[in-house]
Amino acid sequence: MSDPSRESELEAKARRGRNVALALGLVLFVVLIFVVTIVRLGANVLDRPF
């Protein structure tokens, strides 16, 4: 692993960029799973017997 206290500004910027890209990908994946779940359930949510 790299030592954060010794990394250059360019390396730190690249690491931040990778972290942002990874976070964005994770958020998009969660939103996609949520949307697919809602679409698949559709109107069946309202037709449940109580």
Phi and psi restraints in degrees (value plus and minus 20) as a CYANA .aco file:
   2 SER   PHI    -104.6   -64.6
   2 SER   PSI     130.3   170.3
   3 ASP   PHI    -109.1   -69.1
   3 ASP   PSI      93.1   133.1
   4 PRO   PHI     -79.1   -39.1
   4 PRO   PSI     -46.9    -6.9
   5 SER   PHI     -94.9   -54.9
   5 SER   PSI     -37.6     2.4
   6 ARG   PHI    -131.6   -91.6
   6 ARG   PSI     -15.8    24.2
   7 GLU   PHI    -103.1   -63.1
   7 GLU   PSI     131.5   171.5
   8 SER   PHI     -98.4   -58.4
   8 SER   PSI     148.7   188.7
   9 GLU   PHI     -82.3   -42.3
   9 GLU   PSI     -57.1   -17.1
  10 LEU   PHI     -84.7   -44.7
  10 LEU   PSI     -62.5   -22.5
  11 GLU   PHI     -86.2   -46.2
  11 GLU   PSI     -59.6   -19.6
  12 ALA   PHI     -84.8   -44.8
  12 ALA   PSI     -60.8   -20.8
  13 LYS   PHI     -85.0   -45.0
  13 LYS   PSI     -60.8   -20.8
  14 ALA   PHI     -84.5   -44.5
  14 ALA   PSI     -60.8   -20.8
  15 ARG   PHI     -85.2   -45.2
  15 ARG   PSI     -62.8   -22.8
  16 ARG   PHI     -81.6   -41.6
  16 ARG   PSI     -59.9   -19.9
  17 GLY   PHI     -82.7   -42.7
  17 GLY   PSI     -62.1   -22.1
  18 ARG   PHI     -85.3   -45.3
  18 ARG   PSI     -59.8   -19.8
  19 ASN   PHI     -84.2   -44.2
  19 ASN   PSI     -61.4   -21.4
  20 VAL   PHI     -85.5   -45.5
  20 VAL   PSI     -63.1   -23.1
  21 ALA   PHI     -83.2   -43.2
  21 ALA   PSI     -61.8   -21.8
  22 LEU   PHI     -85.2   -45.2
  22 LEU   PSI     -62.7   -22.7
  23 ALA   PHI     -84.0   -44.0
  23 ALA   PSI     -62.7   -22.7
  24 LEU   PHI     -82.6   -42.6
  24 LEU   PSI     -63.0   -23.0
  25 GLY   PHI     -82.1   -42.1
  25 GLY   PSI     -60.7   -20.7
  26 LEU   PHI     -86.0   -46.0
  26 LEU   PSI     -63.3   -23.3
  27 VAL   PHI     -83.3   -43.3
  27 VAL   PSI     -64.2   -24.2
  28 LEU   PHI     -82.8   -42.8
  28 LEU   PSI     -57.7   -17.7
  29 PHE   PHI     -84.2   -44.2
  29 PHE   PSI     -64.7   -24.7
  30 VAL   PHI     -83.5   -43.5
  30 VAL   PSI     -63.1   -23.1
  31 VAL   PHI     -83.0   -43.0
  31 VAL   PSI     -61.9   -21.9
  32 LEU   PHI     -80.9   -40.9
  32 LEU   PSI     -65.4   -25.4
  33 ILE   PHI     -82.5   -42.5
  33 ILE   PSI     -61.3   -21.3
  34 PHE   PHI     -81.8   -41.8
  34 PHE   PSI     -67.3   -27.3
  35 VAL   PHI     -84.0   -44.0
  35 VAL   PSI     -64.0   -24.0
  36 VAL   PHI     -82.4   -42.4
  36 VAL   PSI     -60.2   -20.2
  37 THR   PHI     -83.3   -43.3
  37 THR   PSI     -65.8   -25.8
  38 ILE   PHI     -83.7   -43.7
  38 ILE   PSI     -62.4   -22.4
  39 VAL   PHI     -84.6   -44.6
  39 VAL   PSI     -61.7   -21.7
  40 ARG   PHI     -88.7   -48.7
  40 ARG   PSI     -56.9   -16.9
  41 LEU   PHI     -91.0   -51.0
  41 LEU   PSI     -63.7   -23.7
  42 GLY   PHI      31.4    71.4
  42 GLY   PSI    -152.1  -112.1
  43 ALA   PHI     -98.0   -58.0
  43 ALA   PSI     -28.4    11.6
  44 ASN   PHI     -82.5   -42.5
  44 ASN   PSI     -42.3    -2.3
  45 VAL   PHI     -84.8   -44.8
  45 VAL   PSI     -55.8   -15.8
  46 LEU   PHI    -101.6   -61.6
  46 LEU   PSI     -37.6     2.4
  47 ASP   PHI    -115.0   -75.0
  47 ASP   PSI      -7.5    32.5
  48 ARG   PHI     -93.5   -53.5
  48 ARG   PSI     120.1   160.1
  49 PRO   PHI     -96.4   -56.4
  49 PRO   PSI     122.0   162.0
